[in-house]
Amino acid sequence: MAVAQVYNAKNEQVGEVTLKDDLFGVEVKPHILHDVVRMQLANRRSGNSSTKTRVEVAGSGAKPWKQKGTGRARAGSRRSPIWRGGGIAFGPKPRDYSYKLPKKVRKLGLIMALSARFSEDQLKVVDSLEMAEIKTKDFVGFMNNLEAKNVLVIIPDHDENIEKSSRNIPKVKVLPVSGLNVYDILLHEKLILVQTSIAKLEERLLS
């Protein structure tokens, strides 16, 4: 099993923690990470572009002019797609881009992303992270102590004080274990893991 150093809020080493190889030591396969990230981004697409067909645009249903005798081409509706102001033929309509990968593949992608950060020595474990109030300045001080800039912080559960204190800091994001995903892990260069989150990760990904 792998061993990681544990640091406090002042970036001082205060101990060690054992990490399971099944969670932080698996072989990283880029195509799995690619598939999971692609699925996540597809599921985030709103697909809200829309155009009006000839049925939906405003306009009279009357025939513009008689069929014969005018010398002009035949016309049956002012809402025809070939007329200015008419409907759009084969235009985009709202659609759902989302799709699902098997649950085992999604779990494996998350495990591989964690393993990748650990193997790159970009994962740091801290003993605790607590904030008595919502204060961005205090959270920035915590990040500066840990020398972390482009970082994803994983906490065991939702914590309003921590999440709101961090949300205006560029390239910093805080997620509870329940919201952890492959895209955010790969988007940030460094991973900070609160020690109490490890058991939650094992429960979520290895059970």
C-alpha positions in Angstrom: 0.0 0.0 0.0 1.1 3.6 -0.7 1.9 6.0 2.1 1.2 9.7 2.0 2.5 12.5 4.3 -0.2 14.3 6.2 0.2 18.1 6.7 -1.5 20.7 8.8 -2.9 24.1 7.8 0.7 25.6 8.2 2.1 23.0 5.8 3.9 21.2 8.5 4.2 17.4 8.4 2.2 15.9 11.2 2.0 12.2 10.3 1.4 9.6 7.6 -1.6 7.9 6.2 -1.9 4.6 4.3 -3.7 4.8 1.0 -5.2 1.7 -0.6 -3.6 0.6 -3.9 -7.1 -0.2 -5.2 -7.9 3.5 -5.0 -4.7 5.4 -5.5 -2.4 2.8 -7.2 -4.2 1.5 -10.3 -2.8 1.6 -13.8 -4.0 4.8 -15.6 -5.6 4.2 -19.0 -6.1 7.4 -20.9 -9.0 6.1 -23.0 -11.1 5.5 -19.9 -10.5 9.0 -18.7 -11.3 10.4 -22.1 -14.6 8.4 -22.3 -15.7 9.6 -18.8 -14.8 13.3 -19.4 -16.5 13.2 -22.8 -19.7 11.8 -21.2 -19.6 14.5 -18.5 -19.2 17.3 -21.0 -22.0 15.9 -23.2 -24.3 15.7 -20.2 -23.7 19.3 -19.4 -24.7 20.5 -22.8 -28.1 22.3 -22.7 -29.0 21.7 -26.3 -31.3 24.8 -26.3 -30.7 26.1 -29.8 -34.1 26.4 -31.7 -35.5 27.6 -34.9 -39.2 28.0 -36.1 -40.6 25.8 -38.8 -43.2 27.0 -41.3 -45.9 25.8 -38.9 -44.6 28.0 -36.0 -43.8 31.4 -37.8 -46.4 34.1 -37.9 -48.1 34.6 -41.2 -51.4 34.3 -43.1 -52.5 30.9 -44.3 -54.0 32.4 -47.4 -52.5 31.8 -50.9 -50.5 34.9 -51.8 -51.8 35.0 -55.4 -53.8 32.8 -57.7 -52.2 29.7 -59.2 -52.2 30.7 -62.8 -52.1 33.8 -65.0 -49.8 36.1 -63.1 -46.5 35.1 -64.7 -45.0 34.5 -61.3 -44.0 31.2 -59.8 -46.6 29.2 -57.9 -46.8 30.0 -54.2 -49.1 28.5 -51.6 -48.0 30.1 -48.3 -46.1 33.2 -47.1 -44.5 31.0 -44.4 -42.6 28.9 -47.0 -38.9 28.3 -46.1 -37.9 29.9 -49.4 -39.5 33.2 -48.5 -37.9 35.9 -46.4 -39.5 35.7 -42.9 -40.7 32.2 -43.6 -40.0 29.1 -41.5 -36.6 27.4 -41.4 -36.2 24.0 -43.1 -34.3 21.4 -41.1 -33.2 23.9 -38.5 -31.9 23.0 -35.0 -34.4 22.0 -32.3 -33.8 21.5 -28.5 -32.2 18.0 -28.0 -30.7 16.0 -25.2 -27.0 15.3 -25.7 -26.6 13.2 -22.6 -25.7 9.5 -22.5 -24.5 7.1 -19.8 -21.5 4.9 -19.4 -21.7 1.8 -17.3 -21.4 2.5 -13.6 -18.2 0.4 -13.3 -16.5 2.4 -16.0 -17.4 5.7 -14.3 -16.1 4.4 -11.0 -12.9 3.2 -12.7 -12.4 6.6 -14.3 -12.6 8.3 -11.0 -10.1 5.9 -9.4 -7.7 6.3 -12.3 -7.9 10.1 -12.0 -7.0 9.9 -8.3 -4.2 7.4 -9.1 -2.8 9.7 -11.8 -2.6 12.7 -9.4 -1.0 10.5 -6.7 1.6 9.1 -9.1 2.4 12.6 -10.3 3.0 13.7 -6.7 0.3 16.2 -7.1 -1.9 14.9 -4.2 -1.5 16.4 -0.7 -3.3 15.1 2.4 -4.2 17.6 5.1 -5.3 16.6 8.6 -8.3 19.0 8.8 -10.0 22.0 7.2 -12.4 24.0 9.3 -13.7 27.5 9.0 -15.8 29.2 11.7 -17.2 31.8 9.3 -17.4 32.6 5.6 -14.2 34.5 4.9 -12.3 34.4 1.6 -9.2 36.0 3.1 -8.8 33.1 5.6 -9.2 30.5 2.8 -6.7 32.3 0.6 -4.2 32.2 3.6 -4.8 28.5 3.9 -4.0 28.0 0.2 -0.9 30.2 0.4 0.4 28.2 3.3 0.0 25.0 1.3 1.6 26.7 -1.8 -1.5 25.7 -3.8 -2.8 27.7 -6.8 -4.6 25.6 -9.4 -6.1 23.2 -6.9 -9.2 21.0 -6.2 -10.0 20.5 -2.5 -11.9 17.4 -1.5 -13.8 17.6 1.8 -15.9 14.8 3.3 -19.3 16.5 3.2 -20.9 19.8 2.2 -19.6 22.7 4.3 -21.2 26.0 3.5 -18.4 28.1 5.2 -15.7 26.4 3.2 -17.5 26.3 -0.1 -18.6 29.9 0.0 -15.2 31.1 1.2 -13.5 29.5 -1.8 -15.9 30.1 -4.7 -14.5 33.5 -5.8 -10.9 32.3 -5.9 -9.6 31.7 -9.4 -8.5 28.1 -10.2 -9.7 26.9 -6.8 -12.6 24.6 -6.3 -14.0 22.7 -3.3 -16.0 19.6 -3.7 -17.5 17.1 -1.2 -16.7 13.4 -1.9 -20.3 12.9 -3.2 -19.6 15.5 -5.9 -16.2 14.4 -6.9 -15.8 13.8 -10.7 -13.1 13.0 -13.3 -13.3 16.3 -15.2 -12.6 18.5 -12.1 -9.7 16.3 -11.0 -8.0 16.6 -14.4 -8.9 20.3 -14.8 -6.9 21.2 -11.7 -3.2 20.6 -11.4 -3.1 19.7 -7.7 -5.4 17.8 -5.4 -5.8 18.5 -1.7 -7.5 15.8 0.2 -8.8 16.3 3.8 -7.8 13.1 5.7 -11.4 12.3 6.8 -12.4 12.2 3.1 -10.3 9.0 2.5 -12.8 6.7 4.3 -15.7 8.4 2.4 -13.8 7.8 -1.0 -13.3 4.2 -0.1 -16.9 3.8 0.8 -18.1 5.4 -2.5 -15.6 3.8 -4.9 -14.7 0.4 -3.4 -17.9 -0.8 -1.9 
